[in-house]
Amino acid sequence: MRQVEKFAAIMQRAQARKGGPAALAALLSKPLPAHQLAAVSDNLLLAELTKKVFQSGFVWRVVRQKWPGFCEVFFDFDIEKILLLSDEMLEQKAQDPRIIRNLNKVFTIRDNALLIYNLQREHGSFARFIADWPGSDIIGLWGYLKKHGARLGGNTGPYALRAMGKDTFLLTQDVEAYLKAYGVFDGGINSKRSQQQIQQQFNQWQAESGLSLQEISQIVSYSVGENIVGMQQ
């Protein structure tokens, strides 16, 4: 088993593959500072959860095209209004041609609105709850959303968090391939043990680099990508 690289080596390779330090930096995105994330409307966060639920297993382009219709049909994702919708009302909305007509996914909108409402009562806002969760245990937040939300397991929860502006790494195909090649985890990638091992590795890279988990995740991906065979040499 090969020893996991220091992050400086990963950074250097990513820079070489993408045309230099400035070119790589231009490709990177950063999370929102915690105080800015905490100020985001919970309605917008419900919208992000919903968008990622509908994008899961579907063509993202179609969801984006339909998105204005979603906002019209679901009151711009007003939490209190959505919680007042009965099953019958949701069934009617699931037939609206302005949205993607998937009844099971439509029901998740109310389910996740309830998740947000409960966290508002305990933490003041869902945004504050998300902002305050420590990045050193981001997999714990993934697990919370999976357990207490609707259809937020797998990559759906992490992708939604990234869209919200929460600092998180993503287990994309490139990142997973790198971590597997270097033996960072030794089981199924969705197992609790594997994700703990992955979290520890990202925490180590963050201590070495001072970068966000989001930047580290992107840099690891850019360091391999389509040239994964070159990485193994």
N, C-alpha and C positions, 0 to 999 in steps of 0.2 A: 504494500500500500504506500502510495506516495505521500510525502509530508505536505500538508496544506501550505500554500504559498503565503508569504507576507503580503499585506495589501499593497505595499509599494510596487511589488513585481506585477500584480494584477493591473494596477493603475498604469504602469509603464507600457504593458502590452496593449491595453485598451487605447492609450494615446497613439501608439504606433499604428494600430489598425484603423484608427479614425482620422488620422492626418495631423496629429500633434496635440499638445495640451489645450490650445485655444479651441480647436475644432471639437475635441471631446467635451470641453466645458460647455460649449454651445448646445450640445445634445442633451445635457442633463437638466432635469427639473428638480425643484426643491419643495419640501412640504411647507405648510403654513406654520409660522410661529404659534406656540400654544395659545397665546392671548388672542391672536386673530381667529384661530379655529374656534375658540370658546365663544366668540361673538357671532358666529354664523347662525342664521335662523334654523331652528329644528325642522321647519317645513322643507328647507333646501336639503337637509340631510336625509329626510324621508324620501325626497325625490331621487337622491343619489342611490339609496338602497333599492328603490323601485326600478330605477334604470338598469342597475346591474343584475337584478333578478330577471328582468325581461331579456337582457342581453345574453344571459347564460344559456348556451345551447342554441342560440339564434343568431341571425345576421345583425351585427351591431349597426350597420348602416340603416337598416329598416327601422330599428328602434329610434335612432336619431331623427329620421324623417317623420316618424309618428309622434315625436315627443311633444310638440305643441298641442296635439290632440289630448295626450295624457294630462297635460296641465289644465286644459279646459274641463275635461271630464271629472277630474279629481280635485277641483277647487284649489289649484296651485299647491296641492298637498297640505292643505290646512289640517292639522292634527285633529282638532276638536270636531270639525265637520266630518272627517272621514270616520271617526269613531262612532258617529251617529248613524252610519249607514247599516241597514239591516242586510241579512243574507239576500233577501229578494232584491233589494236595491243594487247590491253588488252584482247579482246575476244579470240584471238589466244593463248595467254599465259594461259588463263583460261582452255584451253583444253590440256595443257601439262601434261603428266602422272607423271612428277617429283613432282608436287604439288597436293594439294587437289583441285579438280576442282569444284569450287564454284564461278560462275561469279560475283554475287553480292558482295561477300567478296573480290574478286580480285579488283574490282573497288574501294574499300575502300583504297587500297594501294596508289593509286594516290591522292585520296581525302585527306588522312592524310599527304601525302608528301606536298600537297599544304598548309595545316595548318602549317606544320613545316616551310616551305619556308616563309610564311607571318610573322611568329614570328621571324625568323632569321633576316628579314629586320628591324624589330622594336626593337629587344632585342639583336641582335648580334648572338644569337644561340637559338635553342629550348631548349637545355640543360640548358642554363643560365636562361631562362624563368621559367623552372620547378624548378631549384635549388633555385631561389629567392622567389618563392611563399611561404608565411608564413604557417607553420604547424598549427597555431591557426585557420586557415580557410581552411583546406585541402578539406573540402566539396565544397568550392568555386572553387577549381581546378578541382574537379570531374565534377562540373557543366559546367565549361568552356570547358573541353574536350567533354562532351556530346553535348553541343550546337554547337561547332565549328568543331568538328571532325566527323568521320564517324563510326558508330556502337561502340561508346566508352561510352555508357550509362550503367546503371546497375552496375555490378561488374567488367565489362571489363576494364574501365578506372582505377579504383583503383588497380586492379591486375597488370595492365601494369605499373603503377607508382611504385608499390612495386618491380617489376622485374627490373625497371630502377635503383633502389636504392634511390628513393624519400621516405622520411619518411611519412608514412600514416598508419592509422588503416584500417582494413578490416572488413566488416560486414559479416563474415562467419556465418554459422548456429549456432555455439556455442556462438559466441559473441552476435548475435541477440537474442538468447534465454535468455542470461543473462540480457541484457539490457531491454528486454520486461518483464522478471520476476520481475525486480526491478522498473518498471514504468519509466524508463529514457525517453522514448518517448511514445506518446499517440495517434499516428495515424499510417498510413502506413509507413513502414520503408524508402520508397523512396520519401516521401513527403519532401518538403523544411523545414517545421516546425520540423518534426521528426529528420532530419539530423542536424539541428541547435541544437536541444536538445542533440543529441548524441555528437556533436562536443564540446559542453559546458562541458559535463561529461568527455570526454577525456582530455580536457584542464585542468579540475580540478585535475584529476588523475596525469597528467603530472606535475602540480605545486606541488603536494604532493610527488611525487616519483623522479622527475628529470630524468626519463627515456624517451626514444623516444616513439612516438606514436606506432611505429612498435612493440617495446618490450611490451608495455602495452597491445596492442591488442592480442599478443600471450599469455601473462600471463593470461589475462581474459579467453581466450579460454582453456588454460591448467587447469584453476581452476574449470572448469565445465565439458566440454566434455561429455563422455558417462554417467558420474555420475551426470547428471543434477538433478536427484531426490534428491540426497544427498545434493546438494546445496540448495534445497528448505526447508530442514529440519531445 
